[in-house]
Amino acid sequence: MLKFSKPEKVVLIGGVIVILLIVALGFAKQTFIDKKKKPFEAPVAAQGTATDNNKNDKKTTGIEGITLKKASFQVEVNGTLDEKVASYVEADKEVLKDIELNFDQVDVTKLGSYTATLSYQDETIDIPIVVKDTKAPVITVSNSQVEFTLEPTSTIEELVTFVNATAEDNYDGVIASDQIKGWPTELSTISQTKTYTLQVKDSSGNVGKKDITVQYIVNETPSNNENQSNSGV
């Protein structure tokens, strides 16, 4: 049996301790590296919730691989209907080629809600189409910058006639001139320039506007009666 002196025992025990420390540090380092390389994995329950949320965000059609881009689609009345499949659904390119759209029930000349039909293989789905009027009527004038000479007998009707404003809407057509608002309630009594904003509303509530500028000029030329009075007649 080997016998060690006290100094030898101290050296031996110290060596064993150093070896154990090296092994422990090596294991800890490897564990840290493995954890760093391994991507974070969310709990199973959390992953399931995220997937469900993504499904809820999509407008499913009931046909696998085809998703509506919107719950409904809007087109301007009397406008051009977009008949491209990719404008309405998301799907694989090969699937898009086999999809057919039918717009026979959509009338872009009349306001309202309509239904287009999407067909793929032996399945069909409805696509809601809403025809709306969002364009404001247009006011047209013969004279937007007016020089109006004020006479004692001048009237607002004369100003209205001189400006000659008309209004037309893309859906309602020509709007009666008496529906154009914004004329002054009274004429100026002094020489000055004023701007008025004419307005007209269509049946959908869209408002069209047009600015006109009126330069009022007071007529300082004496009338015939004044001339006769001054001449003593």
C-alpha positions in Angstrom: 0.0 0.0 0.0 1.3 3.4 -1.1 2.0 5.9 1.6 2.1 9.6 1.0 3.8 12.2 3.0 1.7 15.1 4.2 3.1 17.5 1.5 2.3 14.9 -1.2 -1.2 14.4 0.1 -1.8 18.2 -0.1 -0.5 18.3 -3.7 -2.6 15.3 -4.7 -5.8 16.7 -3.2 -5.2 20.0 -4.8 -4.7 18.4 -8.2 -8.0 16.5 -7.9 -9.8 19.7 -7.0 -8.4 21.5 -10.0 -9.4 18.6 -12.3 -13.0 18.7 -10.9 -13.1 22.5 -11.4 -12.0 22.2 -15.0 -14.6 19.5 -15.8 -17.3 21.6 -14.1 -16.4 24.7 -16.0 -16.3 22.8 -19.3 -19.8 21.4 -18.8 -21.2 24.8 -17.8 -19.7 26.4 -20.9 -21.1 23.7 -23.3 -24.5 24.0 -21.7 -24.4 27.8 -22.3 -23.4 27.4 -25.9 -26.1 24.8 -26.6 -28.8 27.1 -25.1 -27.5 30.1 -27.2 -27.6 28.1 -30.4 -31.1 26.7 -29.8 -33.9 29.0 -30.9 -36.5 30.2 -28.5 -39.6 28.0 -28.5 -42.8 29.5 -27.3 -45.1 27.4 -25.2 -47.4 25.2 -27.2 -50.5 27.1 -25.9 -49.1 30.5 -27.0 -48.2 29.1 -30.4 -51.8 27.9 -30.9 -53.2 31.3 -30.0 -51.1 33.2 -32.5 -52.2 30.8 -35.3 -55.8 31.2 -34.4 -55.5 35.0 -34.5 -54.0 34.9 -38.0 -56.9 32.8 -39.1 -59.4 35.2 -37.7 -57.7 38.1 -39.6 -58.2 36.5 -43.0 -61.5 36.7 -44.9 -61.9 32.9 -45.5 -63.9 31.8 -48.5 -64.6 28.2 -47.6 -62.3 27.1 -50.5 -58.9 25.9 -49.3 -56.1 28.2 -50.5 -58.4 31.1 -51.5 -58.9 34.1 -49.3 -60.8 37.3 -50.0 -58.7 40.5 -49.7 -61.7 42.4 -48.2 -65.1 41.7 -46.6 -66.6 43.8 -49.4 -65.4 45.8 -52.4 -66.4 49.3 -53.5 -66.8 50.6 -57.0 -67.7 54.2 -58.1 -71.1 54.6 -59.7 -70.8 54.9 -63.5 -67.2 53.8 -63.0 -65.2 50.9 -64.4 -65.5 47.6 -62.7 -62.1 45.9 -62.0 -62.4 42.3 -63.3 -59.0 41.1 -62.3 -59.1 38.0 -60.1 -56.0 39.1 -58.1 -57.8 42.3 -57.1 -60.3 40.3 -55.1 -58.5 37.2 -53.7 -55.2 35.9 -52.5 -54.2 32.5 -53.8 -51.4 30.6 -55.5 -50.6 31.7 -59.0 -51.7 28.4 -60.4 -55.0 28.6 -58.5 -55.6 32.2 -59.7 -55.4 31.0 -63.3 -58.3 28.6 -62.7 -60.6 31.1 -60.9 -63.5 32.6 -62.8 -65.4 35.8 -61.8 -69.0 36.6 -62.8 -70.2 40.2 -62.5 -73.5 39.7 -64.4 -75.5 40.8 -61.3 -73.5 44.0 -60.7 -74.9 47.2 -62.1 -72.4 50.0 -61.8 -75.0 52.5 -63.1 -77.1 52.2 -60.0 -76.3 52.7 -56.3 -76.6 49.6 -54.1 -75.2 46.3 -52.9 -74.6 43.5 -55.3 -73.0 40.1 -55.4 -70.4 38.8 -57.8 -69.6 35.1 -58.0 -66.2 33.4 -57.8 -66.0 29.9 -59.3 -63.1 27.5 -58.7 -63.3 23.9 -59.9 -66.7 22.7 -58.6 -67.1 25.3 -55.8 -68.5 28.9 -55.8 -68.5 31.8 -53.4 -70.1 35.2 -53.3 -68.1 38.5 -53.4 -70.0 41.5 -52.0 -69.8 44.6 -54.3 -71.0 48.0 -53.2 -71.7 50.7 -55.8 -71.3 54.1 -54.2 -71.3 57.8 -55.3 -68.3 59.6 -53.7 -67.6 62.2 -56.4 -68.8 65.8 -55.8 -70.9 67.6 -58.4 -69.0 70.2 -60.5 -70.0 73.8 -60.7 -69.2 75.6 -64.0 -69.4 79.4 -64.4 -69.1 81.7 -67.4 -67.4 84.3 -65.4 -65.4 83.5 -62.2 -63.9 87.0 -62.0 -66.6 89.6 -62.4 -66.5 93.4 -62.7 -69.9 94.5 -61.5 -70.8 98.2 -61.9 -73.2 99.2 -59.2 -76.2 101.2 -60.3 -79.2 102.3 -58.1 -81.2 99.7 -59.8 -78.7 96.8 -59.6 -79.9 93.5 -58.2 -78.4 90.2 -57.1 -80.3 88.5 -60.0 -78.2 90.5 -62.4 -75.1 89.2 -60.8 -76.3 85.6 -60.8 -77.2 86.0 -64.5 -73.8 87.5 -65.4 -71.9 84.7 -63.5 -74.1 82.1 -65.2 -73.3 79.1 -62.8 -74.4 75.6 -63.7 -73.9 72.3 -61.9 -73.7 68.7 -63.0 -73.1 65.4 -61.1 -71.7 62.1 -62.3 -74.8 60.3 -61.0 -77.6 62.9 -60.7 -76.8 64.6 -64.0 -77.7 68.3 -64.3 -78.6 69.9 -61.0 -81.2 72.8 -61.1 -79.5 76.2 -60.8 -81.7 77.2 -57.8 -79.9 74.4 -55.8 -76.6 76.4 -56.1 -76.1 78.3 -52.9 -73.6 80.8 -51.6 -74.7 83.9 -53.5 -74.6 87.2 -51.5 -77.7 88.2 -49.6 -77.1 91.8 -50.7 -74.9 93.7 -53.1 -72.0 95.9 -51.9 -72.6 99.6 -51.6 -69.0 100.6 -52.1 -66.2 99.9 -54.5 -64.5 96.7 -53.3 -63.6 93.2 -54.3 -65.3 90.2 -52.6 -65.0 86.4 -53.0 -68.0 84.2 -52.7 -68.0 80.4 -52.5 -70.8 78.7 -54.4 -71.9 75.3 -53.2 -74.2 72.5 -54.5 -75.0 69.1 -53.0 -75.9 65.9 -54.8 -78.4 63.2 -53.7 -75.5 61.3 -52.0 -74.5 64.3 -49.9 -71.3 65.1 -51.8 -70.7 68.9 -51.9 -69.2 70.7 -54.9 -67.7 74.2 -54.5 -66.6 77.0 -56.8 -65.1 80.4 -55.8 -66.1 83.5 -57.8 -64.5 87.0 -57.3 -66.7 90.1 -57.8 -65.1 93.5 -58.2 -67.8 96.0 -57.3 -67.4 99.4 -58.9 -69.6 102.3 -57.9 -70.9 104.3 -60.9 -70.0 107.9 -60.1 -71.3 109.2 -63.5 -74.3 111.5 -62.8 -77.6 110.2 -64.1 -79.6 112.1 -66.7 -82.0 113.4 -64.0 -79.0 114.8 -62.1 -77.7 116.4 -65.3 -81.0 118.0 -66.0 -81.2 119.3 -62.4 -77.8 120.8 -62.6 -78.6 122.5 -65.9 -81.7 124.1 -64.3 -84.1 122.3 -66.6 
